[in-house]
Amino acid sequence: MKPWKDCRDREKYDPDNLLLLSAHFDKLFDRGLISFHNNGKILISPLLSKAERERLNLCGNEKLENVPSSKMCDYLKFHRKMHGFK
């Protein structure tokens, strides 16, 4: 979640700085087109058009399977801030 270039050494290997996502979700996440609330609910960037969301089958109700740990929430917060999510 937090890019290696921005990580301290211990953060690079921190399992809480990792999300296992399907390929298309991973690409959207890396590009900052989706992120997640601390409760695991998806956030979708307004840069994705309605047609793109439909093509990707994103309805906005998606959630991570497991609620993020408090440490993981710190990395998610960094990701949201980096990509302009509120």
KALINLIN-V175106 format. One record per pair of residues at least 24 apart in sequence whose C-alpha atoms are under 10 Angstrom apart, sorted by the first residue. I is the first residue (numbers start at 1). J is the second residue. Records with the same first field share a line. If there is no record, write none. Layout:
I=J ; J
//
This chain:
1=29 ; 30 ; 35 ; 72 ; 74 ; 75 ; 76 ; 77 ; 78 ; 79 ; 80
2=30 ; 74 ; 75 ; 76 ; 77 ; 78 ; 79 ; 82
3=30 ; 75 ; 78 ; 79
11=75
14=71 ; 72
15=71 ; 72
16=68 ; 69 ; 70 ; 71 ; 72 ; 73 ; 74 ; 75 ; 76
17=71 ; 72 ; 73 ; 74 ; 75 ; 76
18=72 ; 75 ; 76
19=64 ; 68 ; 72 ; 76
20=64
21=64
24=56
25=56 ; 58
29=79 ; 80 ; 83
30=79 ; 83
31=83
32=79 ; 80 ; 81 ; 82 ; 83 ; 84 ; 85
33=83 ; 84 ; 85
34=79 ; 80 ; 83 ; 85
35=76 ; 77 ; 79 ; 80 ; 81 ; 83 ; 85
36=62 ; 63 ; 64 ; 68 ; 73 ; 76 ; 77 ; 79 ; 80 ; 85
37=63 ; 64 ; 67 ; 68 ; 73 ; 76 ; 77 ; 80 ; 85 ; 86
38=64 ; 67 ; 68 ; 69 ; 70 ; 72 ; 73 ; 74 ; 75 ; 76 ; 77
39=63 ; 64 ; 66 ; 67 ; 68 ; 69 ; 73
40=64 ; 65 ; 66 ; 67 ; 68 ; 69 ; 73 ; 76
41=65 ; 67
43=80 ; 85 ; 86
44=85
45=83 ; 84 ; 85
46=85
//
